[in-house]
Amino acid sequence: RLPAAGEMKTIYSGRHLDLRVTAPYICENEAAAELPVKHIVCLCDAEIYHVNNNYFQSSTKKLTGFAFFFPKQPKGRKMVPGDLAQQQSDTLLPWRQHQSPNGLRRQKRDWVIPPINVPENSRGPFPQQLVRIRSDKDKEIHIRYSITGVGADQPPMEVFSIDPVSGRMYVTRPMDREERASYHLRAHAVDMNGNKVENPIDLYIYVIDMNDNRPEFINQVYNGSVDEGSKPGTYVMTVTANDADDSTTANGMVRYRIVTQTPQSPSQNMFTINSETGDIVTVAAGLDREKVQQYIVIVQATDMEGNLNYGLSNTATAIISVTDVNDNPPEFTTSTYSGEVPENRVEVVVANLTVMDRDQPHSPNWNAIYRIISGDPSGHFTIRTDPVTNEGMVTVVKAVDYEMNRAFMLTVMVSNQAPLASGIQMSFQSTAGVTISVTDVNEAPYFPTNHKLIRLEEGVPTGTVLTTFSAVDPDRFMQQAVRYSKLSDPANWLNINATNGQITTAAVLDRESDYIKNNVYEATFLAADNGIPPASGTGTLQIYLIDINDNAPELLPKEAQICEKPNLNVINITAADADMDPNVGPFVFELPSVPSAVRKNWTITRLNGDYAQLSLRIMYLEAGVYDVPIIVTDSGNPPLYNTSVIKVKVCPCDENGDCTTIGAVAAAGLGTGAIIAILICIIILLTMVLLFVVWMKRREKERHTKQLLIDPEDDVRDNILKYDEEGGGEEDQDYDLSQLQQPETMDHVLNKTPGVRRVDERPIGAEPQYPIRPVIPHPGDIGDFINEGLRAADNDPTAPPYDSLLVFDYEGSGSTAGSVSSLNSSSSGDQDYDYLNDWGPRFKKLADMYGGGEED
């Protein structure tokens, strides 16, 4: 096709051709300007042909593009008219004025300036001229040209520049279309005074894309999956690569292809990729996870529409995992299994069933499910799956009985959690037989009726046969004897025959006993066989005791009080009977005829079957305590009666019918003499307490008359002794160490050479007055006495320790104390230590240890 006005085509780097091409501009209402063209290059399928005329004749190949080129100007060559024409062709006259035939100049509208195309990544040299802008007024006045906009005076700054005098516009550095694809500038023309000569003109500069960016995959590694056995054409995954170049040109058009496939099994082309979308699909059948679990596919993305000669490429890795489908049914490793189980045992694993499944382990396609399809109608067994090994564990869940079934023949079938894939049939080896043998063990005897309940009346005589409580030995194939014994008989009322289990009474059974709960007595018996090892079973016998009238009623209450005058209050009485209905109420209450004073003083009024009222019959009864006998009879058959005595306190009462305090005392039977006796006892007791207190005070006073401040038993100096102090300390306040510090004479000190003199002598000076200890100190004065002595000792310069350097180079000429060697010791054991008691309280403990004579 012919070029449009102002269009610039791709530059071809010819060997003898100029690298810059400018197409002709079309002026409004005028013919195209003539441009000297030296060469016309046709691009036909990437092959270049030179044609020396302005019109193109298509060759046998498809014409894909063209460009205009100018010969390069040799160095040192002078400008010729032809070159001037070429230079003029690069000049834009956007403000051209036209002259009318009558000589007047008319102003035409501004030119429509076509875009200026600049290739990116140009190698220069820079600055590189793009175009020259000129106003035809420059023949009359001096004009200054300038450009504004992004790339000129706005960031990025100084990408484009213009010669203010000549109007030549330059690009100052290589362009990058991926950084900025176009620029919009405005050209200005002003005079030397800065006055606008022409209106600003818009300049559009487009950066022509070059193939300078490789396709980049979004991920370097893609992960996808496809089911094994998938049909050809199954979608797997999509890989995507982006090219920063212009996507509307071949520079940014990416195409995909598969470079390698690993492993190449069962075919080297198991997958294909859509060259435009990057979709990877299967192209061949035969995907089998059990053979190949993963494929690694190297995918290449190339721009220039996949042209490997001119395009740039990049690669990525697609990891395709073959996912498992249940295309392999589980199969037993053997057709028969066997096991053994003792009878009466549960939760026992009898046999382990092993299977083989080539599907992915620990997946629903591999996990086995076992079912018993025949041979166990009673549900004695179940098969559980081991989650680790996938084995089937035949487990007893319901006890088996050797006497009922000696063996079981089970038919089991195995399947997977997931159903088999379409078209896959169950294997014949998915069914197996299991033989389970039951072994006989010694079973314990059992009581067929447990708990056994019998009913009888209480009070049956000793030795009565109640029932036969026998057990059954389930071991029918073993000849064993069963013996019986008591295991629990709380009241020890029963006996059992050891051979036949007959129960007899050993005592009278009493329903009212504490061992009876809800009229039932329970006893437990043991039945044991003589097997190896012996086994035993227990049975419970429940005896329901029927009540008989064997308990007379008891009167309630046992005590009461009443006023000495009648008609003020009465006593409500009732009875309690340990028996049950009908051997209880209604009760009959009556007064005995003997003694006669009972019926003379008292009377009973019946309220109902269980209650009656006791009241005075006479008008006045002296206050006191009276024993009133009352006969109570129940309604049993035969009826039983009991004479009970109720203690009634008769007392004077107030207007409300309540006993007064004096009356209560009088009713209790305490007369004036008794009250006086009690008061005398109280006075004597108080006198004894007072005498004891006086005696204790006197003893305390005598103890304080002694010289010691504290009891010898509590003297800490007799209990805590320190022997590790070489010099005087704060504790040395009550000891005189002058005997150890003062030698008999001072000559040996005065005759010593200078520098060796002792400096621990007692200073000479007035001694402070220590407080005198009182003979009989008051306990409150002891603290004051100790504090005063402490202050005096602190202010005593003559008291040790002295504030001086102690030199221990003199041991003294002797001791004023006698030699301890004079104390003879005897091992004969007849030494008398009684004299230690005369040495004072300090030697009391020593006297206690060694004294005492022969008794110690």
MARMAR-184586 format. One line per 4 residues: number of its first residue (from 1); their letters; for each residue y negated, x, z negated of C-alpha. Coordinates in steps of 0.02 Angstrom, whole numbers, plus 50000, padded with zeros to 5 digits. Layout:
N
NUM> A> Y:X:Z; ... .
END
This chain:
856
1> RLPA> 50000:50000:50000; 49817:50052:50023; 49720:50103:49869; 49602:49981:49786 .
5> AGEM> 49420:50025:49764; 49398:50161:49633; 49586:50180:49601; 49654:50351:49558 .
9> KTIY> 49837:50388:49587; 49953:50509:49498; 49907:50689:49529; 50034:50801:49612 .
13> SGRH> 50030:50984:49567; 50036:51053:49741; 50037:51236:49777; 49884:51237:49892 .
17> LDLR> 49805:51074:49841; 49666:51030:49720; 49720:50940:49562; 49577:50814:49560 .
21> VTAP> 49573:50662:49672; 49435:50533:49691; 49461:50376:49791; 49319:50297:49892 .
25> YICE> 49200:50177:49803; 49158:50010:49881; 48974:49963:49875; 48923:49784:49867 .
29> NEAA> 48891:49707:50038; 48917:49876:50122; 49056:49965:50210; 49162:50093:50123 .
33> AELP> 49083:50261:50107; 49161:50393:50215; 49246:50531:50121; 49312:50690:50201 .
37> VKHI> 49498:50688:50173; 49594:50843:50214; 49767:50790:50159; 49853:50625:50123 .
41> VCLC> 50013:50638:50025; 50144:50503:50032; 50268:50488:49888; 50427:50421:49960 .
45> DAEI> 50568:50415:49832; 50501:50573:49746; 50490:50667:49913; 50317:50722:49974 .
49> YHVN> 50255:50707:50153; 50086:50764:50219; 49999:50654:50346; 49833:50702:50427 .
53> NNYF> 49757:50533:50463; 49685:50390:50361; 49823:50267:50396; 50006:50279:50347 .
57> QSST> 50154:50248:50455; 50307:50206:50349; 50450:50326:50369; 50631:50285:50351 .
61> KKLT> 50612:50296:50163; 50523:50172:50052; 50340:50212:50024; 50310:50213:49837 .
65> GFAF> 50136:50287:49819; 50004:50404:49886; 49863:50519:49831; 49710:50604:49907 .
69> FFPK> 49694:50793:49888; 49560:50921:49931; 49587:51104:49972; 49552:51224:49832 .
73> QPKG> 49387:51318:49846; 49420:51506:49859; 49320:51617:49743; 49164:51697:49817 .
77> RKMV> 49153:51574:49959; 48984:51499:49999; 48954:51315:50004; 48971:51247:50181 .
81> PGDL> 48917:51077:50243; 49093:51015:50226; 49098:51069:50046; 48931:50988:50014 .
85> AQQQ> 49000:50828:50080; 49147:50846:49962; 49031:50877:49815; 48928:50726:49860 .
89> SDTL> 49084:50623:49859; 49105:50658:49670; 48930:50594:49633; 48900:50418:49569 .
93> LPWR> 48737:50331:49609; 48745:50185:49493; 48557:50155:49503; 48538:50172:49695 .
97> QHQS> 48387:50082:49768; 48384:50014:49946; 48234:50008:50063; 48195:49856:50169 .
101> PNGL> 48152:49869:50354; 47966:49836:50316; 47960:49991:50208; 47963:49903:50039 .
105> RRQK> 48097:49954:49915; 48197:49815:49837; 48294:49830:49678; 48480:49796:49697 .
109> RDWV> 48595:49746:49557; 48683:49888:49463; 48844:49953:49529; 49011:49901:49459 .
113> IPPI> 49076:50070:49407; 49265:50081:49425; 49365:50156:49280; 49383:50343:49270 .
117> NVPE> 49562:50398:49250; 49600:50558:49154; 49776:50626:49139; 49835:50671:48964 .
121> NSRG> 49893:50844:48912; 49788:50932:49044; 49792:51120:49027; 49608:51143:49076 .
125> PFPQ> 49508:51250:49093; 49390:51152:48982; 49264:51080:48992; 49334:50995:49144 .
129> QLVR> 49218:50893:49255; 49259:50710:49275; 49113:50639:49373; 48927:50663:49406 .
133> IRSD> 48805:50525:49367; 48640:50528:49461; 48492:50414:49484; 48400:50419:49650 .
137> KDKE> 48239:50427:49551; 48275:50607:49508; 48184:50654:49669; 48023:50585:49597 .
141> IHIR> 48034:50629:49411; 48137:50736:49298; 48276:50633:49218; 48380:50669:49066 .
145> YSIT> 48556:50598:49059; 48658:50556:48903; 48814:50461:48852; 48853:50363:48694 .
149> GVGA> 49007:50281:48620; 49175:50325:48544; 49219:50500:48601; 49040:50552:48629 .
153> DQPP> 48927:50524:48479; 49055:50423:48377; 49220:50484:48305; 49313:50565:48379 .
157> MEVF> 49156:50666:48418; 49120:50768:48575; 49276:50724:48671; 49161:50693:48819 .
161> SIDP> 48998:50780:48859; 48866:50768:48995; 48745:50892:49068; 48576:50811:49032 .
165> VSGR> 48498:50885:49187; 48631:50874:49320; 48721:50720:49250; 48892:50801:49262 .
169> MYVT> 49011:50725:49135; 49152:50831:49064; 49306:50811:48956; 49308:50949:48825 .
173> RPMD> 49490:50951:48770; 49662:50886:48817; 49686:50699:48798; 49829:50611:48711 .
177> REER> 49863:50436:48769; 49972:50400:48619; 49823:50440:48508; 49696:50339:48610 .
181> ASYH> 49729:50259:48778; 49549:50219:48833; 49368:50253:48796; 49213:50147:48825 .
185> LRAH> 49053:50247:48850; 48876:50203:48902; 48773:50315:49017; 48585:50325:48990 .
189> AVDM> 48445:50393:49102; 48273:50429:49025; 48122:50530:49078; 48059:50684:48990 .
193> NGNK> 47962:50577:48868; 48117:50479:48819; 48066:50324:48914; 48207:50225:48991 .
197> VENP> 48216:50249:49177; 48373:50152:49213; 48474:50021:49119; 48627:50089:49025 .
201> IDLY> 48786:50088:49128; 48962:50055:49054; 49090:50189:49089; 49276:50153:49058 .
205> IYVI> 49389:50303:49045; 49577:50277:49045; 49699:50411:48990; 49840:50420:49117 .
209> DMND> 50009:50429:49031; 50121:50580:49054; 50302:50586:49002; 50274:50692:48847 .
213> NRPE> 50373:50594:48716; 50559:50581:48696; 50640:50417:48648; 50665:50408:48460 .
217> FINQ> 50806:50306:48382; 50758:50196:48236; 50909:50264:48141; 50999:50425:48170 .
221> VYNG> 51163:50345:48116; 51211:50165:48152; 51355:50078:48067; 51447:49934:48146 .
225> SVDE> 51614:49850:48138; 51732:49755:48249; 51893:49664:48209; 52051:49743:48266 .
229> GSKP> 52130:49656:48414; 51960:49597:48479; 51952:49545:48660; 51849:49644:48788 .
233> GTYV> 51667:49595:48784; 51660:49571:48595; 51490:49617:48526; 51493:49763:48404 .
237> MTVT> 51315:49820:48365; 51144:49862:48439; 51057:50030:48441; 50870:50041:48474 .
241> ANDA> 50760:50185:48528; 50571:50181:48549; 50467:50287:48668; 50286:50320:48625 .
245> DDST> 50241:50333:48809; 50175:50189:48911; 50310:50057:48916; 50239:49985:49079 .
249> TANG> 50277:50146:49169; 50436:50240:49194; 50380:50361:49059; 50416:50231:48925 .
253> MVRY> 50562:50140:49004; 50717:50187:48902; 50895:50171:48961; 51053:50194:48856 .
257> RIVT> 51222:50267:48892; 51375:50321:48792; 51402:50508:48797; 51564:50529:48698 .
261> QTPQ> 51690:50427:48601; 51799:50498:48463; 51947:50473:48458; 51989:50430:48636 .
265> SPSQ> 52132:50316:48587; 52205:50207:48654; 52076:50231:48792; 51930:50349:48816 .
269> NMFT> 51817:50203:48860; 51845:50076:48723; 51660:50029:48716; 51514:50010:48835 .
273> INSE> 51328:49991:48805; 51198:49885:48892; 51081:50014:48969; 50925:49909:48937 .
277> TGDI> 50958:49818:48772; 51068:49945:48683; 51203:49817:48641; 51374:49897:48615 .
281> VTVA> 51523:49789:48660; 51708:49817:48680; 51766:49851:48856; 51952:49875:48829 .
285> AGLD> 52090:49794:48726; 52201:49881:48602; 52095:49901:48444; 52219:49927:48303 .
289> REKV> 52159:49973:48129; 52330:50034:48078; 52315:50168:48214; 52129:50204:48224 .
293> QQYI> 52018:50148:48082; 51852:50216:48145; 51767:50270:48306; 51619:50387:48320 .
297> VIVQ> 51515:50354:48476; 51371:50466:48531; 51236:50362:48616; 51100:50440:48725 .
301> ATDM> 50930:50362:48761; 50834:50427:48913; 50662:50377:48976; 50604:50378:49158 .
305> EGNL> 50722:50230:49176; 50870:50339:49132; 50837:50476:49262; 50924:50624:49187 .
309> NYGL> 50834:50747:49302; 50656:50699:49255; 50676:50597:49095; 50679:50653:48915 .
313> SNTA> 50829:50610:48808; 50883:50592:48628; 51048:50548:48545; 51109:50449:48395 .
317> TAII> 51278:50420:48315; 51360:50249:48308; 51502:50236:48182; 51611:50088:48226 .
321> SVTD> 51736:50035:48092; 51886:49934:48146; 51902:49797:48017; 52069:49735:47964 .
325> VNDN> 52141:49566:48010; 52301:49497:47941; 52408:49544:48089; 52550:49619:47985 .
329> PPEF> 52650:49499:47874; 52719:49572:47712; 52902:49619:47717; 53026:49649:47576 .
333> TTST> 53096:49824:47573; 53270:49754:47540; 53351:49586:47565; 53424:49566:47389 .
337> YSGE> 53366:49609:47213; 53452:49594:47045; 53405:49587:46862; 53466:49546:46688 .
341> VPEN> 53387:49452:46544; 53446:49413:46366; 53447:49230:46322; 53306:49154:46221 .
345> RVEV> 53183:49288:46276; 53017:49248:46361; 52883:49354:46445; 53014:49479:46499 .
349> VVAN> 53006:49561:46671; 53177:49541:46748; 53156:49625:46918; 53021:49709:47023 .
353> LTVM> 53009:49654:47205; 52938:49786:47323; 52856:49741:47488; 52777:49837:47631 .
357> DRDQ> 52615:49780:47715; 52526:49888:47844; 52361:49797:47823; 52215:49869:47726 .
361> PHSP> 52268:49896:47544; 52187:49793:47407; 52118:49667:47529; 52163:49483:47550 .
365> NWNA> 52263:49535:47704; 52369:49651:47594; 52377:49563:47426; 52547:49480:47408 .
369> IYRI> 52585:49307:47339; 52764:49272:47287; 52846:49100:47276; 53018:49044:47216 .
373> ISGD> 53077:48921:47346; 53249:48884:47273; 53370:48922:47130; 53257:48881:46981 .
377> PSGH> 53236:48693:46965; 53192:48701:46780; 53052:48828:46803; 53123:48968:46696 .
381> FTIR> 53046:49105:46803; 52882:49149:46888; 52832:49296:46997; 52670:49386:46959 .
385> TDPV> 52589:49513:47074; 52549:49688:47012; 52369:49715:47070; 52396:49902:47091 .
389> TNEG> 52565:49917:47174; 52572:49743:47252; 52748:49723:47180; 52814:49556:47124 .
393> MVTV> 52866:49550:46941; 52997:49417:46908; 52954:49357:46731; 53041:49237:46613 .
397> VKAV> 52920:49101:46559; 53047:48978:46488; 53192:49038:46382; 53363:49032:46463 .
401> DYEM> 53524:48984:46372; 53683:49080:46404; 53786:48929:46355; 53698:48827:46490 .
405> NRAF> 53670:48952:46632; 53752:49121:46643; 53666:49173:46806; 53527:49119:46925 .
409> MLTV> 53520:49142:47115; 53337:49137:47168; 53265:49135:47344; 53089:49204:47351 .
413> MVSN> 52961:49216:47490; 52807:49327:47503; 52644:49296:47594; 52465:49358:47591 .
417> QAPL> 52310:49286:47513; 52232:49274:47685; 52321:49175:47821; 52400:49269:47964 .
421> ASGI> 52295:49301:48117; 52313:49186:48265; 52473:49217:48359; 52558:49313:48218 .
425> QMSF> 52721:49239:48151; 52803:49264:47982; 52936:49398:47978; 53117:49363:47939 .
429> QSTA> 53102:49500:47807; 52972:49399:47712; 53114:49310:47619; 53236:49390:47496 .
433> GVTI> 53366:49340:47365; 53359:49381:47179; 53513:49375:47066; 53477:49362:46879 .
437> SVTD> 53616:49380:46750; 53596:49305:46576; 53672:49402:46431; 53736:49316:46274 .
441> VNEA> 53657:49357:46106; 53696:49296:45930; 53587:49143:45907; 53536:49075:45740 .
445> PYFP> 53612:48912:45676; 53494:48765:45683; 53484:48598:45594; 53490:48455:45719 .
449> TNHK> 53376:48345:45613; 53235:48454:45551; 53146:48385:45448; 53276:48270:45376 .
453> LIRL> 53211:48123:45272; 53313:48024:45143; 53257:47885:45024; 53320:47854:44847 .
457> EEGV> 53259:47794:44678; 53194:47918:44554; 53291:47952:44397; 53463:47971:44478 .
461> PTGT> 53580:48065:44361; 53624:48247:44379; 53766:48285:44501; 53730:48139:44616 .
465> VLTT> 53773:48175:44799; 53618:48145:44903; 53669:48192:45081; 53753:48323:45188 .
469> FSAV> 53627:48440:45271; 53731:48538:45398; 53680:48657:45537; 53751:48689:45711 .
473> DPDR> 53791:48861:45782; 53739:48866:45965; 53857:49010:46004; 54001:48905:46067 .
477> FMQQ> 54094:49055:46134; 54089:49147:45967; 54201:49100:45821; 54077:49114:45678 .
481> AVRY> 54063:49035:45505; 53901:48961:45438; 53852:48972:45254; 53712:48880:45166 .
485> SKLS> 53591:48928:45028; 53428:48869:44953; 53270:48948:45018; 53140:48841:44929 .
489> DPAN> 53168:48715:44787; 53005:48708:44688; 53071:48601:44543; 53249:48670:44552 .
493> WLNI> 53316:48493:44564; 53447:48518:44702; 53609:48612:44739; 53690:48642:44909 .
497> NATN> 53872:48675:44947; 53883:48846:45030; 54018:48795:45154; 53982:48616:45206 .
501> GQIT> 53797:48592:45162; 53821:48447:45039; 53664:48415:44934; 53681:48362:44751 .
505> TAAV> 53556:48342:44611; 53541:48478:44478; 53415:48381:44373; 53336:48209:44360 .
509> LDRE> 53213:48177:44500; 53046:48116:44434; 52923:48037:44554; 52779:48069:44435 .
513> SDYI> 52810:48257:44437; 52677:48378:44499; 52799:48438:44633; 52791:48269:44719 .
517> KNNV> 52664:48247:44857; 52640:48069:44920; 52807:48018:44842; 52899:48152:44943 .
521> YEAT> 52990:48304:44877; 53025:48446:45000; 53159:48579:44991; 53204:48712:45121 .
525> FLAA> 53381:48773:45152; 53449:48923:45246; 53598:48922:45364; 53665:49096:45412 .
529> DNGI> 53811:49147:45521; 53920:49302:45509; 53881:49371:45681; 53828:49548:45722 .
533> PPAS> 53688:49556:45683; 53688:49399:45575; 53565:49262:45619; 53496:49124:45512 .
537> GTGT> 53398:48964:45531; 53303:48854:45410; 53297:48668:45384; 53184:48559:45277 .
541> LQIY> 53249:48410:45176; 53122:48278:45127; 53168:48158:44986; 53063:48001:44971 .
545> LIDI> 53073:47941:44790; 53062:47756:44757; 52968:47716:44597; 53050:47634:44446 .
549> NDNA> 52962:47574:44288; 52991:47728:44182; 52815:47758:44115; 52730:47652:43983 .
553> PELL> 52543:47619:44003; 52413:47720:43906; 52258:47645:43828; 52086:47701:43886 .
557> PKEA> 51968:47755:43814; 52031:47852:43665; 51866:47844:43570; 51722:47720:43561 .
561> QICE> 51581:47663:43447; 51520:47492:43394; 51384:47420:43283; 51427:47369:43107 .
565> KPNL> 51370:47192:43142; 51457:47084:43273; 51382:47003:43426; 51279:47160:43464 .
569> NVIN> 51402:47255:43575; 51586:47263:43619; 51710:47396:43680; 51784:47380:43855 .
573> ITAA> 51963:47443:43859; 52089:47467:44001; 52255:47555:44030; 52325:47692:44144 .
577> DADM> 52504:47689:44208; 52586:47835:44303; 52699:47715:44396; 52661:47626:44557 .
581> DPNV> 52637:47443:44597; 52722:47327:44545; 52763:47429:44390; 52581:47435:44332 .
585> GPFV> 52456:47295:44296; 52413:47166:44254; 52420:47230:44076; 52437:47134:43915 .
589> FELP> 52325:47195:43770; 52363:47136:43591; 52336:47190:43412; 52488:47227:43303 .
593> SVPS> 52524:47115:43155; 52548:47265:43040; 52439:47314:42955; 52359:47147:42930 .
597> AVRK> 52182:47220:42915; 52182:47257:43102; 52190:47077:43156; 52076:47031:43010 .
601> NWTI> 51935:47148:43064; 51959:47156:43254; 51992:47041:43399; 52035:47068:43584 .
605> TRLN> 51968:46961:43725; 52054:46972:43897; 51937:46998:44046; 52061:47016:44190 .
609> GDYA> 52229:47094:44226; 52167:47270:44193; 52023:47254:44069; 51994:47178:43896 .
613> QLSL> 51859:47185:43762; 51880:47244:43582; 51753:47174:43456; 51729:47142:43270 .
617> RIMY> 51800:46982:43200; 51706:46988:43032; 51517:46981:43008; 51496:47155:42937 .
621> LEAG> 51602:47313:42931; 51552:47467:42835; 51503:47615:42941; 51640:47741:42970 .
625> VYDV> 51781:47792:43089; 51924:47670:43108; 52092:47693:43197; 52129:47531:43287 .
629> PIIV> 52307:47516:43358; 52326:47415:43517; 52488:47367:43605; 52479:47381:43797 .
633> TDSG> 52620:47307:43903; 52637:47330:44094; 52712:47211:44223; 52866:47310:44269 .
637> NPPL> 53043:47248:44273; 53089:47269:44136; 52912:47286:44063; 52866:47436:43955 .
641> YNTS> 52740:47437:43814; 52652:47570:43715; 52554:47565:43553; 52397:47669:43573 .
645> VIKV> 52265:47707:43443; 52081:47703:43484; 51958:47787:43365; 51810:47670:43339 .
649> KVCP> 51650:47733:43256; 51561:47591:43166; 51376:47631:43138; 51210:47545:43098 .
653> CDEN> 51116:47502:43257; 50935:47473:43305; 50868:47319:43391; 50933:47383:43559 .
657> GDCT> 51111:47396:43496; 51112:47587:43490; 51174:47687:43341; 51036:47768:43238 .
661> TIGA> 51041:47953:43192; 51076:47921:43009; 51201:47793:43059; 51289:47915:43173 .
665> VAAA> 51303:48040:43031; 51364:47910:42914; 51487:47852:43045; 51553:48026:43059 .
669> GLGT> 51605:48015:42876; 51479:48139:42799; 51417:48082:42631; 51277:48152:42524 .
673> GAII> 51389:48278:42438; 51449:48348:42603; 51272:48368:42666; 51221:48461:42507 .
677> AILI> 51370:48577:42524; 51321:48619:42701; 51143:48660:42648; 51205:48775:42508 .
681> CIII> 51314:48870:42633; 51166:48895:42747; 51059:48965:42605; 51196:49087:42553 .
685> LLTM> 51214:49148:42732; 51027:49180:42748; 51025:49274:42584; 51163:49390:42642 .
689> VLLF> 51071:49428:42802; 50913:49468:42705; 51005:49586:42587; 51083:49676:42735 .
693> VVWM> 50912:49703:42815; 50841:49773:42652; 50987:49893:42636; 50963:49955:42814 .
697> KRRE> 50777:49987:42781; 50817:50086:42625; 50945:50192:42714; 50822:50229:42853 .
701> KERH> 50692:50282:42725; 50815:50402:42641; 50859:50480:42806; 50676:50518:42844 .
705> TKQL> 50655:50609:42678; 50757:50754:42747; 50671:50906:42825; 50739:50884:43000 .
709> LIDP> 50636:50789:43125; 50787:50730:43219; 50966:50697:43181; 51074:50856:43185 .
713> EDDV> 51190:50770:43307; 51044:50749:43427; 50969:50923:43403; 50957:50991:43578 .
717> RDNI> 50943:51168:43514; 51122:51154:43453; 51178:51093:43624; 51074:51183:43756 .
721> LKYD> 51066:51373:43736; 50999:51495:43866; 51049:51676:43860; 50976:51741:44024 .
725> EEGG> 50795:51769:43971; 50745:51951:43952; 50559:51925:43928; 50458:51797:43837 .
729> GEED> 50426:51636:43927; 50348:51470:43901; 50501:51416:43806; 50481:51554:43676 .
733> QDYD> 50359:51459:43566; 50461:51439:43406; 50542:51611:43395; 50478:51770:43315 .
737> LSQL> 50526:51918:43424; 50431:52045:43320; 50593:52117:43251; 50644:52166:43428 .
741> QQPE> 50473:52231:43483; 50413:52332:43333; 50504:52494:43291; 50511:52558:43115 .
745> TMDH> 50381:52693:43152; 50258:52720:43292; 50273:52910:43298; 50389:52913:43446 .
749> VLNK> 50262:52806:43539; 50108:52908:43493; 50195:53073:43537; 50240:53016:43715 .
753> TPGV> 50153:53096:43860; 50012:52997:43941; 50071:52873:44067; 50231:52834:43977 .
757> RRVD> 50155:52743:43829; 50228:52572:43788; 50111:52432:43828; 50209:52287:43757 .
761> ERPI> 50154:52308:43576; 50087:52162:43482; 49896:52160:43485; 49803:52176:43323 .
765> GAEP> 49691:52029:43289; 49665:51871:43191; 49808:51753:43206; 49773:51570:43232 .
769> QYPI> 49819:51443:43101; 49969:51339:43151; 49978:51162:43086; 50083:51135:42930 .
773> RPVI> 50235:51027:42961; 50232:50874:42847; 50372:50858:42723; 50406:50677:42767 .
777> PHPG> 50331:50652:42939; 50300:50480:43007; 50386:50453:43175; 50216:50421:43251 .
781> DIGD> 50150:50589:43191; 50288:50693:43270; 50207:50692:43441; 50038:50744:43369 .
785> FINE> 50119:50883:43271; 50207:50952:43426; 50048:50945:43531; 49944:51034:43398 .
789> GLRA> 50074:51171:43382; 50077:51192:43571; 49888:51212:43580; 49890:51339:43439 .
793> ADND> 50028:51441:43523; 49935:51440:43690; 49780:51513:43606; 49876:51643:43504 .
797> PTAP> 49854:51817:43583; 49982:51890:43465; 50119:51773:43516; 50242:51835:43645 .
801> PYDS> 50251:51853:43789; 50102:51969:43796; 49999:51976:43953; 50046:52156:43993 .
805> LLVF> 50169:52261:44087; 50334:52275:43993; 50419:52444:43995; 50598:52431:43936 .
809> DYEG> 50626:52616:43898; 50649:52601:43711; 50794:52517:43626; 50741:52553:43447 .
813> SGST> 50816:52660:43311; 50918:52523:43237; 50931:52341:43192; 50874:52263:43031 .
817> AGSV> 51021:52148:43044; 51188:52203:42983; 51326:52258:43098; 51433:52120:43166 .
821> SSLN> 51582:52234:43144; 51580:52188:42961; 51642:52017:43011; 51828:52037:43001 .
825> SSSS> 51937:51926:43105; 52110:51876:43060; 52249:51815:43170; 52355:51757:43025 .
829> GDQD> 52278:51584:43036; 52234:51575:42848; 52048:51610:42870; 51939:51489:42770 .
833> YDYL> 51788:51423:42865; 51732:51293:42738; 51581:51399:42694; 51509:51353:42864 .
837> NDWG> 51467:51182:42796; 51343:51266:42677; 51244:51349:42816; 51150:51195:42869 .
841> PRFK> 51155:51074:43014; 51147:51211:43146; 51325:51262:43102; 51392:51088:43083 .
845> KLAD> 51481:51088:43251; 51558:51258:43213; 51615:51197:43044; 51692:51043:43125 .
849> MYGG> 51786:51153:43249; 51857:51281:43125; 51854:51186:42961; 51973:51056:42900 .
853> GEED> 52106:51163:42818; 52289:51143:42855; 52267:50971:42933; 52190:51050:43089 .
END
